[in-house]
Amino acid sequence: MGQMISEMRHGVRRPVWHDLAERFDEPRECLASFLALEAAEVLAGEKPANLIGIANRTRACGRNLYTLWKQWGAMVLGESGLAVRELSDRGDSLLLLLYRPEALEALLRRPSASAVLARAGYGAATGLDEVLTELSTRIDGDRFPHEIGVFLGYPLKDVAAFMGLVRIPFACQGPWKIFGDPRESLRLAEVFRCCRARMAERLNSCTSALDCLADGSLRSVIAF
């Protein structure tokens, strides 16, 4: 277990989109490469949703992803099987939730997940659209809604403990704060890391980032 924690803290460098950006000059391909990497775990079927922030600024490659999203976002996502909710648009930045509707609906129907959301005040919201509307309203509020970890597929024990809903001792810092026995949380974090690394490899070798974004063959379970 100690080795797993060490690897999470000091392991292989996480792939970043900046390393891939120069491969994709065409605007739609540029946006597709960014979204494919940032939603890699969702495309692989290992996560119901990912939270993606886009700043309204020109990147080193000369592109502004905020502008590209506004112009091409719907088209680029068209064949991906992903849905999107713009949780917040402040003009200088945009916060997107990219998700698979069937996966997110199934997660939110689980009694344990709905119990956490109910304690967070989502009792009146029932359908997926209602729940996402409530989440979006909270994103624009004064306090960040930490229950978003439920939507992102983080272990419910970690989300509930971070929110103070249950008392579980803090274990370690991974991609999120991990409480109690860390083994399953660290295993899941490694699955997410491998999804992103695998997508980075595909983007480094593919001819079209749009194909990578739409390739359903990525939806496979990674075994350890």
PyMOL commands that set and color helices and strands:
alter all, ss='L'
color gray80, all
select helices_A, chain A and resi 2-10+17-19+21-23+27-38+40-43+65-77+101-109+111-119+128-139+148-151+156-162+183-205+209-214+216-218
alter helices_A, ss='H'
color red, helices_A
select strands_A, chain A and resi 49-55+83-89+93-99+170-173+177-179
alter strands_A, ss='S'
color yellow, strands_A
deselect
rebuild
show_as cartoon
